[in-house]
Each structure stands twice: as structure tokens, then as C-alpha cells.
Amino acid sequence: MESLKFAKRVECLAPTSIRKMMGIARRLLQEGKTVYELNIGQPDIPCISVFPETVFSKAKEGHIVYSPYQGETYLRETFARYLNNHFDQRGVGHLVIEKENVVVTVGASQALTNTFLAIIDPGDEVLCIEPFFPPYAGFLAIAGGVLKAIPTHAEEGFVLPAEDEIERMITPRTRAILLNSPCNPSGRIFTKEEVTRLARIAVNHELYIVGDEVYREMILGDREPFSLIQVDLEPELMEKYKNSLIVIDSASKSFSLCGARIGFVVAKAPVIEKIGMVVAHTVASVSDLMQYGVASAYERILTDSEFVQNLRRIYRERLDAVMEAIEDFLPGVVAPRPEGAFYIMIQFPDLEDVNDYALFLLERFNLGGETVATTPAASFYLTPGRGRNEIRLALVAPPDKMRRSIYIMSEALKAFKVYLCLQRKASLR
């Protein structure tokens, strides 16, 4: 193998910290230990019931076929109706979405990867709000692109920097701005002013603006996200804006259907055509069986929002339990209350490297045979040194177990500090 080389696009790919912690947690579970797996955004709530019912009924027909590369017409139509209804119900202005504006993908991951393949040449840059979902860098690297950070800070509530600061980051190689709201990992819902600011910058600099809105339904407070589909610029800018707009969505989190792998790209028809060509030449088509089931899920919430409302209630109860437990057991940490998604970022000001603490917590410490898997946050940042004292927790356990997890973390933190002191003393001998 020494004489054989790999393509440059894969040399920079590596497992994220999310996946590394997941591997350790699964090993410990196999050894019979109790691990609260708060390291990965895998919902523990059963999926919307109409999905398995519909898939089972369809599968019984025994005719599973190739789909059109753009996706099944019935799903594209249903998803477009869902988006329009989502905004119409709230009485807010928005761009009207038709089936021609939608292409179906293998989850949001392929939606983003194929989008980058369609709009990015090797060496091109994409600006992304930091902290961000780590696989973004890998999705972009496959297209030969480079991710650049727009920094935000926990101490400031993850608000966006001023317009001139963002504009200074734009270079001749910049091709797009990527916005994730509600944001994984920070939980921030960016305001109408912030979203409009980014849209205006994109138009003024002739950039694409790509919105990852997969957590659209995951609201932890009273404020709804302001979507890129709602942006309303001056008439002379709107046509340019429509041409630059690309929105990513997915059924994974809204319906607890991560394994169904159904995502969407929403854009003007010429953009959809190009991204559809990438789908056609990579996966050929998406599972018709899964599309059939996901269409039934969107049809259900068009007439009955109970599943989504219940989902929001469950995650809010979990967040309440976590915030109370942090106040009780982890005084001194910085933990802005998230507004959306189902994660919380916790900053430990007195730790130099939270990765050591996270590994100690998971592998060396247990309380009554129980421990917690977390995600060290350094991989959510590009800026050197950022995130070294932060972790991300996913709200994927009931309130009592979330509270128990925070307590275990607090006891582990005490033990970790003692462990560090002993290590330092040993090194001085």
C-alpha cells in the first residue's frame, strides 16, 4: 500500500469528537456499565406513528422501485405545502415554495454535500457561524472547499458580529455563507435582524446563502425561528436574493426519523436542477419506501400538530431540568439557555482542556456504576483555542436522567481536579 495514494479530498477527513465519544460509550455499554449518552443528537422519543404504519403498508405491496432523481412528486409537493403552511399558520410573509423548488436527498448530510458539490470549486471558501456542526467541514472538503469561521461567543449569548466585521472575512474566493438556525450546538435562534443582515451581505457580495434549518420545529422557548424563506429585502435586491438562496431541511429531528435518511434542498428551479444532477450521479435516487413514509408524516402534521407540540414540550421539560441541575450542582459554569434545537453548551472557565475531563468522566469515573458521555466542543470551532473548555450535551434522556447526569458530572469534576493535583505532584518528584 505504500506505493498507492489516496485522493487529497479524503486525507483531511477524520471522525468527529461526537463519533469518538460514541465509540467509547458503546464499548462501556457492552461491558455492562450504565452510560447516559448525551454526546450525540439521537432522539430517544419514538417516531411519529403514521410513518411505520405507512411504510409497512407500502412494503406489503412488494413493489419497491427506483425513484426520480429529484425525488417522488408526491413528497416534493407535500413538503412544499408543509413549508408554506408552516409560515401561513403564523401569519408571516414568506417566499412561496413549489415542488419545482424541492429536491429530495439522503438526509440533510447529503443535501449539504451535494449543494457544495454543485456550487463550490476546489479552493473556494464558505463562511460559517462558529460554533458549528463539525461535519460541515467534511461535507465541504469533499467538494474541495474551505470552511472559514464567523466567531460567536458563549459569554455574549452567541450573537452575530457586526456587518463590517463579517464583511472583512470575505475574500475573492468566498462563495457562500452558511447559517444554521436553530443552531447545533449553541441552541441559538438568530433574530430577524441577524438573518436579514447575513442575507443582505450575501446579495451585496454576490454569494450564495445556505440555511441549515433542520431544527425548524425544535423550539425550546417562546420565540419561533426567523427563516431565510421569510427574508424581505428591497425590491431591487429580492430577485438576486432568490437566486442566491438555498435552504436545507430534514425529517430526521422533526419526526424522530434519523434512520429514514430523508432530507431536502429548497432553492430556485435552476439551482435545484444542478443539485438534482449531483444526486443522480451519486446515489441515483432516494428510497421510495422511505419517501412514502415521510410524506405521510408531513401530511399528518398539516392537519394535526400534536406530535410536534408534544416533542417541544418534552424537550422543554428536559431543558428545565438541566438548567435547574446546573444551578444546583455546577456553580461557576457558563451555560446560556438554548432557544432551539435540543443541545446545551456548557463552558468550564477553570478547565484548560475539557477533553481530558470528558474522557475522565466517561472512562475513569462512575457513580453507582453510572457515567455520562458528553461531546468536547473544540471540534465545533475553527479558531485555535476556542471550545477547549466547553462541552455540548444533547437533551436525549428524560428529565430525571438529565438531572442525574449533571450531578454525576459535578461529582466527576471534583474527582478530576483531585486527579489533576495528584498528577502534578507526581510530575514534580
Secondary structure, 3 states (H helix, E strand, C coil): CCCCCCCHHHHCCCCCHHHHHHHHHHHHHHCCCEEEECCCCCCCCCCCCHHHHHHHHHHHCCCCCCCCCCCCHHHHHHHHHHHHHHHHCCCCCCCCCCHHHEEEECHHHHHHHHHHHHHCCCCCEEEEEECCCCHHHHHHHHCCCEEEEEECCHHHCCCCCCHHHHHHCCCCCEEEEEEECCCCCCCCCCCHHHHHHHHHHHHHCCCEEEEECCCCCCECCCCCCCCHHHCCCCHHHHHHHHHHEEEEEECCCCCCCHHHCCEEEEECHHHHHHHHHHHHCCCCCCCHHHHHHHHHHHHHHHHCCHHHHHHHHHHHHHHHHHHHHHHHHCCCCECCCCCECCEEEEECCCCCCHHHHHHHHHHHCCECCEEEECEEHHHHCCCCCCCCCEEEEECCCCHHHHHHHHHHHHHHHHHHHHHHHHHHHHHHC
